[in-house]
């Protein structure tokens, strides 16, 4: 998962009942979920056992496309490398809705004792590593296939149209490549089919199974990488005055950069994170090197704050370098990052009763702002979006200390497959059947 307007008061949101709300889930949702439950589990286990990294999801895409064809759909393949898209045409007029699932895995060696655990290895950034669905994208893909199968069987009475988006590279394209949601849109995903809304979901370790988390407004942070190279002048370690020390300069940049959050940003408004993830410079104990390279991440929830942090970090790097007689290449950011994942407040308010119908009022919670990021945010910039979390940690395990998403020990409670599929199917049917649902 690689996780602007402030969130509307959730108390008011939760107290508001949409005109189409009902106390219990639709009976057709219950019937559909029971009919496809075993197949969804089987799909998930198959994807889990055969994970593929970002922009390398060839087998996964083929399994998805083949399954959609068996349902009678005509999938488009090869979008943004390995993306798969299909349209379900309802038998009645109605709005257009897009549902999205991501398909890629992570360069993580699995440490969960499962009969279908991943044994896959690959080369990533020049190193041999395991590959694992440590973020739950196997679950997302399986659930969307189950939802697709259910909707196809209802097609005759279904209002409107549903676009199924099976997206590659949510975790980020390899260096030098493009991928993910932004590339799907760049290649015309919404050109011929512009949905009125888009829904997505994510299994989440910090929420217990049986609960759903959703926030109105900003939900997950914008994520941006930076790359700073400090250039000095090499000299012997015994004669530091004979050169320009980029290590000392880099150290001062790291220290001073913390003041961007602590002293230059109004974190009473929204949180901000500036983190250095790697510092590389030098090769020998008694040689002061020519340069030091630093990389890191910036997380924000407001576009104005985002741009200000970019400018502040670049300013800090350049001026500290100059004060030390060094120079700097400060690429802040160094690539296109993910925007804030933003839930349209009106859409969120409308769909809350659908989520409650599946798990009950008390089990739809407002999670804290998530500093993790999601490229679902690109779709939600094009059309109103709703993105919710599905609890994935088994009962009896404290979700706050359970192995997190991206951990080699991340373990999904498969009950979440049934709950997530029901929630998304309920929301989809309620949206399509609501009066003026496309407004």
PyMOL commands that set and color helices and strands:
alter all, ss='L'
color gray80, all
select helices_A, chain A and resi 10-15+27-49+58-70+137-153+155-157+180-186+240-242+246-264+303-323+345-359+361-363+377-382+415-433
alter helices_A, ss='H'
color red, helices_A
select strands_A, chain A and resi 76-79+83-89+92-102+121-124+127-130+159-167+197-208+212-213+217-220+222-231+235-236+273-280+287-288+291-300+327-332+341-343+364-365+384-393
alter strands_A, ss='S'
color yellow, strands_A
deselect
rebuild
show_as cartoon
